Amino acid sequence: MLIKSLFIALLWGLPAWLGAIQATVSTHDWNVTVAWRHSGAENYFEAQSEQIVKDCRVHPVGYIVFPTIIQAAHIVELDGWELMRFGDPTFQTVRSYYGAPVLPCAQVKDGKRVTWKLYSYTKYFARVRSFPHVVDSPPLVNFYHETVYVIAAGVMLVLSLFCFVVFQGKIPNRLNFSLIASCLVLSCNFLWSVPAFFNITTNMLVTQKIADSSVWIGLCLFFYCLRLDNLYSKYLFYVFFAAVVIGCLMIIAGTDGDAMQTGTSLPFGFALFVATYALVKVSLRMRIHQESLRRYIFQALSLGIFVLACFNDVAVIEGYLNGYMILPIGIVSGLVFFALSVHEHIARTYEERDYLRRHLEDEVKLKTWALENTLKELKSAQSELIQNEKLVSLGTLSAGIAHEINNSLNYVNGSVKPLKKLIANSQDASKEKAIRLLDVMQNGLKMTFDIINSLRSYTGLNMAPEKTAKLKELVNNVVTLLKNRLINVQLVVTIDERLMVNTNLVSLQQVLMNLVSNAVDAMNGRGTLTITASAEQDDVVMMVGDSGCGISPEIRDRIFDPFFTTKDVGAGTGIGLHIVRTEVEKLHGRICVKSEVGKGATFSLALPIAVRSLEPSECQLPA
């Protein structure tokens, strides 16, 4: 609302304001004797008045105020005698860019005619829109125009030091460097606008080159700061930067005031447009981001005062306003309020940092608690998945056991009825047949008991104590349980009958069961399965090889990861080999795989003959 009201007041009030200014323009009966004579580099104007002397007699304590003409020199004469000189008519020295003579009425009230001679350095500023007139109180126009530039130069130097000390390391280096450089360059502009105050004796040509080029270089750096703060797009900055470069080149290459003034005027419209655009964008941000309202208020003040100062500068330069130029105030205010907006952003950032510091311990505790709960959930899920995999394996085993028990019971069932008949008709000749039938029954029952014992061994708890057993018998038990899956598989078992293992038999059976099952799946139920074992140093090394499809090098390092599977969806959980590796590590052993695509895979399992802990460096299996 602040920015909107500012623009409405400006758009509605500016025409009436300028009209009122023009309405006050009066010649006061001044007689123009020379209406701007342009001869070479000289632009001369002369006017005479007897009425101004009469006005001074009416107001003997009043003052004659002359209009402000930019880059001009004045000579005031009374009846042909020079009363005062403001500036150098030859422009070999410069007092200030702006200002005008102020003459006490007491010096002219006894004369007859006042002659006003005006020398302009440029044809562009060689115009008079108002004439000298008498005022009751002493005007401060010269004090303002000269003092405000001196103060502005000092403020820019102090602000650059402030940015260097306070902002260093707290904002991006590019932003801080541009802000400091802008302050220093604009300070140079203010200094060269009033060179006589600092005892600088250069001609108007050099003074204009330095002052006009420095103002645009400084404003370009300031607008780059606005760009870094995302107040307008980079493309607008590129256009403005190009206009500044062209303008500065024209100023430096110019040989007279008019050529240099063309370069000075070129970027002005672009600067006013970019600043107005940024001001509108800030006003929109003020509505959206209420949490950063103070920062955007500072930015709005920075741009708003600068835009108003630009309109004031245009009015004074064009002669519509015979008063004070506030452009230096606009530039200084723009930089000061922008620096305050940066400081507000830093302060808000530090407040957020302090808040995080105060609540960091609570945040860490909360996150730690959440991570611990997540870890517990993952462990629980992993345990459930492992148990599910075991249940799947038990399902496979149960199907095989049911099949084998059914076959075994058929032995008994098929032998009972003939036995009854033979016993019923018992004779000496039938006794041998009865004995053979009883032997068959005993063999079938023994097979049933073997299967049941194998099932009990497999489904026992993994906390079962370590036992010593023959490795070949253990392998035969596993093969017996998976007999129905090995119908079309050529099984080759090469294990010494005397080879013993001292380990958790339940875990080892589970490992063998998974390895044999995976081998059968890899061969699609047809092929050659090889199981070998031998004692090597302190280890028992067992190898389970198949003639299946093999494992590609790309996935070889991932086959032991949980949930990794190459089977179709629903055909595998990807947890079997992970269980194998886990159980082998529990048995203080190690496992690795060698494979070639199309030629099968061989899993090598090494278990210590005597239980011992293995170091990670012992991961390689014996050759």
KAURVEN-V447066 format. One record per backbone hydrogen bond with DSSP energy under -1.0 kcal/mol. NH is the residue of the N-H (numbers start at 1). CO is the residue of the C=O. If there is no record, write none. Layout:
nh->NH co->CO
nh->NH co->CO
This chain:
nh->5 co->1
nh->6 co->2
nh->7 co->3
nh->8 co->4
nh->9 co->5
nh->10 co->6
nh->11 co->7
nh->12 co->8
nh->13 co->9
nh->14 co->10
nh->17 co->13
nh->18 co->14
nh->19 co->15
nh->20 co->16
nh->21 co->17
nh->22 co->18
nh->23 co->19
nh->25 co->22
nh->31 co->48
nh->33 co->46
nh->34 co->46
nh->36 co->34
nh->37 co->44
nh->39 co->42
nh->42 co->39
nh->44 co->37
nh->45 co->118
nh->46 co->34
nh->47 co->116
nh->48 co->31
nh->49 co->114
nh->54 co->50
nh->55 co->51
nh->56 co->52
nh->57 co->53
nh->58 co->54
nh->59 co->55
nh->62 co->59
nh->63 co->135
nh->64 co->103
nh->65 co->133
nh->66 co->101
nh->71 co->97
nh->73 co->119
nh->74 co->86
nh->75 co->117
nh->76 co->84
nh->77 co->115
nh->78 co->81
nh->79 co->113
nh->81 co->78
nh->83 co->76
nh->84 co->76
nh->86 co->74
nh->91 co->88
nh->97 co->193
nh->103 co->64
nh->105 co->62
nh->107 co->104
nh->108 co->105
nh->109 co->105
nh->111 co->108
nh->114 co->49
nh->115 co->77
nh->116 co->47
nh->117 co->75
nh->118 co->45
nh->119 co->73
nh->120 co->43
nh->121 co->71
nh->127 co->125
nh->133 co->65
nh->135 co->63
nh->144 co->140
nh->145 co->141
nh->146 co->142
nh->147 co->143
nh->148 co->144
nh->150 co->146
nh->151 co->147
nh->152 co->148
nh->153 co->149
nh->154 co->150
nh->155 co->151
nh->156 co->152
nh->157 co->153
nh->158 co->154
nh->159 co->155
nh->160 co->156
nh->161 co->157
nh->162 co->158
nh->163 co->159
nh->164 co->160
nh->165 co->161
nh->166 co->162
nh->167 co->163
nh->170 co->167
nh->171 co->167
nh->176 co->172
nh->177 co->173
nh->178 co->174
nh->179 co->175
nh->180 co->176
nh->181 co->177
nh->182 co->178
nh->183 co->179
nh->184 co->180
nh->185 co->181
nh->186 co->182
nh->187 co->183
nh->188 co->184
nh->189 co->185
nh->190 co->186
nh->191 co->187
nh->192 co->188
nh->196 co->95
nh->199 co->196
nh->200 co->195
nh->204 co->91
nh->207 co->203
nh->208 co->204
nh->209 co->205
nh->210 co->206
nh->211 co->207
nh->212 co->208
nh->213 co->209
nh->214 co->210
nh->215 co->211
nh->216 co->212
nh->217 co->213
nh->218 co->214
nh->219 co->215
nh->220 co->216
nh->221 co->217
nh->222 co->218
nh->223 co->219
nh->224 co->220
nh->225 co->221
nh->226 co->222
nh->227 co->223
nh->228 co->224
nh->229 co->225
nh->230 co->227
nh->231 co->226
nh->237 co->233
nh->238 co->234
nh->239 co->235
nh->240 co->236
nh->241 co->237
nh->242 co->238
nh->243 co->239
nh->244 co->240
nh->245 co->241
nh->246 co->242
nh->247 co->243
nh->248 co->244
nh->249 co->245
nh->250 co->246
nh->251 co->247
nh->252 co->248
nh->253 co->249
nh->254 co->250
nh->260 co->256
nh->261 co->257
nh->262 co->258
nh->263 co->259
nh->264 co->260
nh->265 co->261
nh->266 co->262
nh->271 co->267
nh->272 co->268
nh->273 co->269
nh->274 co->270
nh->275 co->271
nh->276 co->272
nh->277 co->273
nh->278 co->274
nh->279 co->275
nh->280 co->276
nh->281 co->277
nh->282 co->278
nh->283 co->279
nh->284 co->280
nh->285 co->281
nh->286 co->282
nh->288 co->284
nh->289 co->285
nh->290 co->288
nh->293 co->290
nh->296 co->292
nh->297 co->293
nh->298 co->294
nh->299 co->295
nh->300 co->296
nh->301 co->297
nh->302 co->298
nh->303 co->299
nh->304 co->300
nh->305 co->301
nh->306 co->302
nh->307 co->303
nh->308 co->304
nh->309 co->305
nh->310 co->306
nh->311 co->307
nh->312 co->308
nh->313 co->309
nh->314 co->310
nh->315 co->311
nh->316 co->312
nh->317 co->313
nh->318 co->314
nh->320 co->315
nh->321 co->315
nh->323 co->321
nh->330 co->326
nh->331 co->327
nh->332 co->328
nh->333 co->329
nh->334 co->330
nh->335 co->331
nh->336 co->332
nh->337 co->333
nh->338 co->334
nh->339 co->335
nh->340 co->336
nh->341 co->337
nh->342 co->338
nh->343 co->339
nh->344 co->340
nh->345 co->341
nh->346 co->342
nh->347 co->343
nh->348 co->344
nh->349 co->345
nh->350 co->346
nh->351 co->347
nh->352 co->348
nh->353 co->349
nh->354 co->350
nh->355 co->351
nh->356 co->352
nh->357 co->353
nh->358 co->354
nh->359 co->355
nh->363 co->359
nh->364 co->360
nh->365 co->361
nh->366 co->362
nh->367 co->363
nh->368 co->364
nh->369 co->365
nh->370 co->366
nh->371 co->367
nh->372 co->368
nh->373 co->369
nh->374 co->370
nh->375 co->371
nh->376 co->372
nh->377 co->373
nh->378 co->374
nh->379 co->375
nh->380 co->376
nh->381 co->377
nh->382 co->378
nh->383 co->379
nh->384 co->380
nh->385 co->381
nh->386 co->382
nh->387 co->383
nh->388 co->384
nh->389 co->385
nh->390 co->386
nh->391 co->387
nh->392 co->388
nh->393 co->389
nh->394 co->390
nh->395 co->391
nh->396 co->392
nh->397 co->393
nh->398 co->394
nh->399 co->395
nh->400 co->396
nh->401 co->397
nh->402 co->398
nh->403 co->399
nh->404 co->400
nh->405 co->401
nh->406 co->402
nh->407 co->403
nh->408 co->404
nh->409 co->405
nh->410 co->406
nh->411 co->407
nh->412 co->408
nh->413 co->409
nh->414 co->410
nh->415 co->411
nh->416 co->412
nh->419 co->415
nh->420 co->416
nh->421 co->417
nh->422 co->418
nh->423 co->419
nh->424 co->420
nh->425 co->421
nh->426 co->423
nh->430 co->427
nh->434 co->430
nh->435 co->431
nh->436 co->432
nh->437 co->433
nh->438 co->434
nh->439 co->435
nh->440 co->436
nh->441 co->437
nh->442 co->438
nh->443 co->439
nh->444 co->440
nh->445 co->441
nh->446 co->442
nh->447 co->443
nh->448 co->444
nh->449 co->445
nh->450 co->446
nh->451 co->447
nh->452 co->448
nh->453 co->449
nh->454 co->450
nh->455 co->451
nh->456 co->452
nh->457 co->453
nh->458 co->454
nh->459 co->455
nh->464 co->461
nh->467 co->503
nh->469 co->501
nh->471 co->499
nh->474 co->470
nh->475 co->471
nh->476 co->472
nh->477 co->473
nh->478 co->474
nh->479 co->475
nh->480 co->476
nh->481 co->477
nh->482 co->478
nh->483 co->480
nh->485 co->482
nh->486 co->483
nh->490 co->527
nh->492 co->529
nh->494 co->531
nh->499 co->496
nh->501 co->469
nh->503 co->467
nh->508 co->504
nh->509 co->505
nh->510 co->506
nh->511 co->507
nh->512 co->508
nh->513 co->509
nh->514 co->510
nh->515 co->511
nh->516 co->512
nh->517 co->513
nh->518 co->514
nh->519 co->515
nh->520 co->516
nh->521 co->517
nh->522 co->518
nh->523 co->519
nh->524 co->521
nh->525 co->520
nh->526 co->523
nh->529 co->490
nh->530 co->545
nh->531 co->492
nh->532 co->543
nh->533 co->494
nh->534 co->541
nh->536 co->539
nh->539 co->536
nh->540 co->607
nh->541 co->534
nh->542 co->605
nh->543 co->532
nh->544 co->603
nh->545 co->530
nh->546 co->601
nh->549 co->522
nh->555 co->552
nh->558 co->555
nh->561 co->558
nh->563 co->574
nh->564 co->561
nh->571 co->568
nh->579 co->575
nh->580 co->576
nh->581 co->577
nh->582 co->578
nh->583 co->579
nh->584 co->580
nh->585 co->581
nh->586 co->582
nh->587 co->583
nh->588 co->585
nh->589 co->584
nh->590 co->606
nh->592 co->604
nh->594 co->602
nh->596 co->600
nh->598 co->549
nh->599 co->596
nh->602 co->594
nh->603 co->544
nh->604 co->592
nh->605 co->542
nh->606 co->590
nh->607 co->540
nh->609 co->538
nh->618 co->615
